[in-house]
C-alpha cells in the first residue's frame, strides 16, 4: 500500500497507489453500480420520463457518489496518509486538509 511517484516528463509527476484486491473490487463495484444508474437516467431522458422521477434518480446517483467518496477517503487516510506521516512526510496533512476543503464545498 505504498504511494509511488511516476515522472511522465521533466516537469510533472503523477502519484499512483497500489490497492489490494479487496479495496480495488469494492471501489470498482461501486463505480459499476453508479455507471448503471447514470445509464438508467440517460434512458429515462431518452424515453421522456417525468422530471421528478429523473430528479429522484439523480439524487440517488449523487448519494452513491458521496458514498464512494467516503469509502475512498477512509482508505486514503488509513493507508496513504498514515504511511506518509509515519515516514515523516507531514505535508500530507496539508494535502488532506486541502482535499477536505474541496470536498465540502
N, C-alpha and C positions, 0 to 999 in steps of 0.2 A: 504494500500500500504506500508506495513512495511516489512523490511527485517527481517528474522529470522535466527538464527544460530541453526543448529541441530547437536548435537555432536553424531557421529556414533561410536566413540571409544575414548579411553583416549587421543590419540594424534592428532586426526584430526576432524575439524569442517567443516561443509558444509553450505554455505549460501543458503538460498532459498528466493523467493519473491512471494508474493501473487499478482496475476494480476487480475484486474477487467475483467468482461466478454468481454467487447469491445476490450480491448488490447489483451486478450487471443485469441479471434476469429480472429482478424486481423493477428496476428502472425502465427496462425495455418493455416489460409487460404493461406498466402504467402508460407509457407513451403509445403503445399499440392500441390500448383502450381509448385514449384521448383522440388518437388519429381516427378511429372508427366513429367516435362521437362527432367529430368535425365533418367527416364524410356524410354522416346522417343529417347534420344541419344543412349541408350543401344540397342534399337530396330534398329536404323539406322546402328549401327556397325554390329549387327547380320545379317542385310539384305545387307551388303556390300555397303552401301551408299558412295557416293563420299566424299573424305576427306574434301573439303572446305565446303560442306553442313553440315557436322558434326561440323566443327570448328565454323561455324556461330551459331549453336545451343548451343555449349559450351559457346560461348561468351554471348549468351542470359541468360544462367544459371548464369554465373559469374555476370552479371549485376543485375539479380534478387537477388542473394545472397548479393551483395553490398547494394541493396535497403533494404533488410531485416535488414542488419547490421545497416543502418542509422536509421531505424524505432526503432529498439531495443535500440540503443544508445540514441536516443532522449528520449525515455520512461525512460531509466535508469537515465538520467540527471534530467528529470522533477520530478522523484519520489525518487529513492534511494539516489542519490547524494544530492538533495535538502533537503530531510528529515535528512540525516546524518549531513549535515552542520548546519542545524537549531538546531540539538540536540547536537552540539559541537564536532562531530566526524570529525575533519579536515583531518585525514589520508585518508579519502575517496577521497579527491582531488588528492593525490599522486597515489592512486589506479586508478583513472580515467586517469591521465596522462600516467601511465604505459600502460593501455589498448589502449589509443590513439596511443602511440608509436608502439605497436604491430599491430594495425590495419593499420597503414600507411607504413608498410614495403614494 
